[in-house]
Each structure stands twice: as structure tokens, then as C-alpha cells.
Amino acid sequence: MPESITNCRYLIREKFFTLSNSYKIKDELGHDKYIIRSKPWTLDRKLILEDMNGSALLKICQKGFYLLDQFSILSACDSNLNQQIASIRQKFTFFKHSYKIYSIYGEYKLKGLDIFDHAFVLKNKDDKTIAIVNKKFFAIADTYEVEVINSNNDRKQEDHAFILALIIVLHCSLYCS
């Protein structure tokens, strides 16, 4: 019996010139799904991922000053406030970017599809594709198309907010340093 798959697509477009330091993540129909807020003029990088009601879901924090990037994704929900959801560490490599991604959902790995890291696949430890990410080349602002792969036959569906937070961490590590 063929596996039934329903994928969700998102568009992450970071605003190039903005005073509010926030931007929205849209679904494939152009509807706003999440808001990313950051605190301007802070020494360390902290981002908040909120739903469209303004409820904080996840916090993204860059850890101190390290030679290689280190980030944490924390719960921002009242019931689990500041519980660590994931730890992301950049690994030392010469030519390709590589990361150790540990989370309460399991381990993840990043597979680059092109030499410039403009396209990559996020896989779980079982080598199942979780998300396909493409960065647009000719855009004024950094723009990503993210396809979260869901299988109806899986025991658990992927947490879309968490997957999008991982993509934002990878963007920060690759392009914001």
C-alpha cells in the first residue's frame, strides 16, 4: 500500500530594512502562520517564535562567544518555560558546513544539496527526510522556501514550529555571523 504524504510549505522572508526587527512566516497560500521577533541592539542573538495570536512558542538563543556557533532552542510556553528543546553546535570542517543537532525529538543532520549551502535537506537519525530547504538566489532579503515532509503513516507528526526554528538557527549560523 503506498504511503500517503501531506507536505506543508512555508516561506521565510527576513526583512532587509526594518525598524521592528520582526518578520512573518507564511504558508504556501500566503497566510501568516508565525512571527519571528528579535530584540534590537543586543550583544547576543535572541529570537522568539510566536503564533499569530502573539503566544510565544519557542526561544532561540545563541550561546556566548565561541569559535564555532552554538545555539539553544527553548520552550517559551508557560507550562515548560525555558525547557531546552534542542542544542545546535557547528562542527569544525574545512569545506562544508556541518552541525550536531540534538533535540527532545531525536537527532537531526543537515545534508547540503549544493556547494553554496543555498539548498539543503534536514534528516532525522533514521535518515528520513524531515524538511527540504531552498534559499532564493536573487532576492533583496534572505528568502527560504521550506517544505516540511509529513507522512500519515508515521507515529508522530513533525513539530512545524520546531522545524522552522531549526531552519532559522541554520540561517543565523550560515549568514548572520
N, C-alpha and C positions, 0 to 999 in steps of 0.2 A: 504494500500500500504506500503510495507516495506521501512524503512528508508535506504537511500544509504549512506554508510560511507566510507570515504577515510582517512586512518590514515597515518601519516608520522612518521618515526622512525629516531632517531638521536643517535649518540654515542658521549658522552662527556668523554674524557680521559685526565685527568690532568697529565702532565709530572712530574715524581718524581724528576729527576735530570735534571735541565735545567738552562741555563745561560740567556736565553732571556725572561723568565717569561711570555711566551705566549703559548697557545695551541689551537688546532683547533677542531671544532665540525664538525663531518662528518654525512652525511645522510646514509640511510640503504644500499646504493650501494657503500659506501666508498668514495664518493666525498666530498671534503671540502666545507662546507656551511658558517661557521662563524669562526672568530678568537677572542679569548679572550686575551687581553693584560693587564698586570698589571705593576705597577711601582715598581721596586725592592727597598727595604730598605726604605720604607715609614712607618711612625708611624701608620697611619690609612690605612685601606684597600680600594683601589680604583681600579676598573676593568673597561675596555672598551670592549664592544661587537661590533665587526666590521663585515661588509660583506666581501666577498672575494676580493672586489675591494679596500679594505682599508678604506672605508667610515664608520665612527663611527655611530652606530645606537643608542646604549644605554650606559649609565654610571651607574655603581653600586658603591655606596658609603656606607661605614659603618659609622654610626653616633657616634662620640665621644667615651667616655668611660662610658658605662652604665653597670649596674649589669646584665641586660638581653640584648641580641643583638638587635640592631635596624639598619635597612638598608633603603636606598632610591634607587629607580631606576629612573634615569633622562634621558630625551631625549638628544641625542648627535647630532641630526640633526640640521643643520644651521637655519632652519625656526623656530624650537621650542627649541633652545639651553637651556639646564638646566631646562626645564619644568619638574616638578615632575610627573612621570608616576605611581609610586607605593610607598607605605610605608609598610615595613615589620617589625613587632615587635614580639619578642619572649614573650610568656605569661608564667607566673610562674605556673609550675606544678611539681609534685613530680616524676612521673614515665615515662610519655610520653612527647615528645616534642610537643609543640603547638604554633601556630603563629597567629597573626592578620595580614591579608594581605588585604590592601585597595588599589585599583587602579582606574584609569580612565575607566577601562573596567568593574569594579564592584568588589565585594568582592570575595575572594577565601579562601578555607580552605584546610588543609592538613589532610589526613586520613592515618595513619600508617597501613601497612599490616602485619608487623612482629615486634617482640619485640625489635629488634636492629635498627629499622628505616632504614634498607637496602632496603626496598621496601615501596613505598607509592603512594597514588593517590592524585592528585590535582583536587579539585572540585570547581565549581562556587557556588554562593549563592543559585541557584536553584537546587543544588545537582547533577548537570550534571558533569560527569567525563570529565575533560579537558586534563589530561595527566596521564600516568602510568609510574612510575619511578622505576627502579631496579638497585641497586648498586651491582656490581660483588664482590663476597666474596674473591676469590683467584686471585687477580690481583696485580701486582707490584705497579701500580699507581691507584689512585681513578678513577674508570671507571663506568659510568652510561649509561644505555640504557633508552632512553626517547621515549615514544610513545605518540604523540600529537593526540588526538581524534578530528576529524573533521566530521561534519555532513553536507551533501549537502543541507539539508532542513533548516539549521539554517539561520537566517537573516545575521549574521556576522560570518566570519571565525576567529578562534583564531589567534592572532599575534604570530607566532612561535618564533621570536627573543625575545619577551617579556616573553613567557612561559619558554624558555631556560634560560633567565636571572633570573627568579624566582627560577629555579632549582639550579642554581649556588649560589644564595643567601642562599638557604636552605643548600647546601653543606658547604658553608663557616661557617654558624652558627653551624651546627652539628659537623663538623670535623676539622675546622681550628682554633678554639678558643684556 
